[in-house]
Amino acid sequence: MKTLIITAFTLLSSFCTAQENSEEKLQGDFDGNGTKEYAYTKVSDCGEECEGKCETTIYFSDRNIPSITVTPANQGSLYNVGDLNGDGKEEIGFYPNWCTSCWHPFYVYTLGKAGWKPLLPSISTHCN
């Protein structure tokens, strides 16, 4: 029985660790060309206690779509919020993670001719 419990705990621990490190991909037509792209995030210069620059960059599978950099952010969640402004392009939402607080802004970006810009001012939210 002891061996079974240790084996189950080891397997479960491995699974939980793998899930934490999985890369989230979000699908949407962010440039309005009728083809779905994927958005994903990568963090740079950020330690476990959020020391460093802590930039999260949102990249797209279509390299013609410019990336979005959010500072400070230690990873975060992506949302396809649909075409909110009726321009034929789906907007992207981003809820950043941070180490020291549960208050975070929720950002909504739209792609224009000059690149990504906020569609509206950030919305202050709490993790609960």
C-alpha positions as CSV (number, residue, x, y, z in Angstrom):
1,M,0.0,0.0,0.0
2,K,2.8,2.4,0.9
3,T,4.4,1.8,-2.6
4,L,1.1,2.5,-4.3
5,I,0.7,5.8,-2.4
6,I,4.2,6.9,-3.2
7,T,3.8,6.0,-6.9
8,A,0.5,7.8,-7.1
9,F,1.9,10.9,-5.4
10,T,5.0,10.9,-7.7
11,L,2.9,10.6,-10.8
12,L,0.4,13.2,-9.6
13,S,3.2,15.6,-8.8
14,S,4.7,15.2,-12.3
15,F,1.4,15.9,-13.9
16,C,0.8,19.1,-11.8
17,T,4.2,20.4,-12.7
18,A,3.7,19.7,-16.4
19,Q,0.4,21.5,-16.3
20,E,1.9,24.6,-14.7
21,N,4.5,24.9,-17.5
22,S,2.2,24.3,-20.4
23,E,2.0,27.1,-23.0
24,E,-1.4,28.6,-23.4
25,K,-2.5,29.3,-27.0
26,L,-5.5,31.4,-28.0
27,Q,-7.1,31.2,-31.4
28,G,-8.7,34.1,-33.2
29,D,-8.8,36.2,-36.4
30,F,-6.9,39.1,-34.9
31,D,-6.0,40.8,-38.2
32,G,-9.4,40.4,-39.9
33,N,-8.1,38.4,-42.9
34,G,-10.5,35.5,-42.4
35,T,-7.8,33.1,-41.2
36,K,-7.5,32.0,-37.5
37,E,-4.1,32.7,-35.9
38,Y,-2.8,31.6,-32.5
39,A,-1.6,34.0,-29.8
40,Y,0.8,32.9,-27.0
41,T,2.8,34.5,-24.3
42,K,6.5,34.4,-23.2
43,V,8.0,36.1,-20.1
44,S,11.4,37.6,-20.0
45,D,13.7,38.9,-17.2
46,C,11.4,37.9,-14.3
47,G,12.5,35.9,-11.2
48,E,10.3,33.9,-8.9
49,E,9.7,36.9,-6.7
50,C,9.0,39.2,-9.7
51,E,12.5,40.7,-9.5
52,G,13.7,42.1,-12.9
53,K,12.0,43.8,-15.7
54,C,9.1,41.2,-15.9
55,E,7.9,41.7,-19.4
56,T,5.3,39.4,-20.9
57,T,5.2,39.5,-24.7
58,I,2.2,38.2,-26.7
59,Y,3.3,36.7,-29.9
60,F,1.2,35.5,-32.9
61,S,1.6,32.5,-35.1
62,D,1.3,34.8,-38.1
63,R,4.6,36.7,-37.9
64,N,3.0,39.6,-39.9
65,I,1.0,40.5,-36.7
66,P,3.1,42.6,-34.4
67,S,3.7,41.4,-30.8
68,I,2.3,43.1,-27.7
69,T,4.6,43.7,-24.7
70,V,3.1,44.2,-21.2
71,T,5.2,45.5,-18.3
72,P,5.1,44.5,-15.5
73,A,3.6,41.1,-16.0
74,N,4.8,37.7,-14.9
75,Q,2.8,35.6,-17.5
76,G,-1.0,36.0,-17.6
77,S,-4.1,34.8,-19.3
78,L,-5.2,35.6,-22.8
79,Y,-8.8,36.1,-23.9
80,N,-10.4,36.4,-27.3
81,V,-13.1,39.0,-26.5
82,G,-14.5,39.1,-30.0
83,D,-14.9,42.0,-32.4
84,L,-16.0,44.6,-30.0
85,N,-15.6,47.7,-32.3
86,G,-17.1,46.2,-35.5
87,D,-13.9,46.5,-37.5
88,G,-13.8,42.8,-38.6
89,K,-10.9,41.9,-36.3
90,E,-11.2,40.1,-33.0
91,E,-9.8,42.0,-30.0
92,I,-7.5,40.3,-27.5
93,G,-7.7,40.6,-23.7
94,F,-4.8,40.0,-21.3
95,Y,-5.0,39.5,-17.6
96,P,-1.4,39.7,-16.2
97,N,-0.1,37.7,-13.2
98,W,2.0,39.4,-10.5
99,C,3.8,38.1,-7.4
100,T,2.8,40.6,-4.8
101,S,-0.8,41.6,-5.3
102,C,-4.2,40.3,-6.5
103,W,-5.1,43.6,-8.0
104,H,-4.4,43.5,-11.8
105,P,-5.5,45.6,-14.7
106,F,-7.4,43.8,-17.5
107,Y,-6.2,45.0,-20.9
108,V,-8.1,44.9,-24.2
109,Y,-6.1,45.6,-27.3
110,T,-7.2,46.1,-30.9
111,L,-5.0,45.9,-34.0
112,G,-4.9,49.1,-36.1
113,K,-2.8,50.3,-39.0
114,A,-0.1,51.5,-36.6
115,G,-0.1,48.3,-34.5
116,W,-1.8,47.3,-31.3
117,K,-3.4,49.9,-29.2
118,P,-5.7,49.8,-26.1
119,L,-9.4,49.6,-27.2
120,L,-10.4,51.1,-23.8
121,P,-8.6,52.1,-20.6
122,S,-7.5,49.1,-18.5
123,I,-10.1,47.7,-16.1
124,S,-8.9,47.2,-12.5
125,T,-9.8,43.7,-11.3
126,H,-9.2,41.5,-8.2
127,C,-8.2,37.8,-8.5
128,N,-11.2,36.8,-6.4
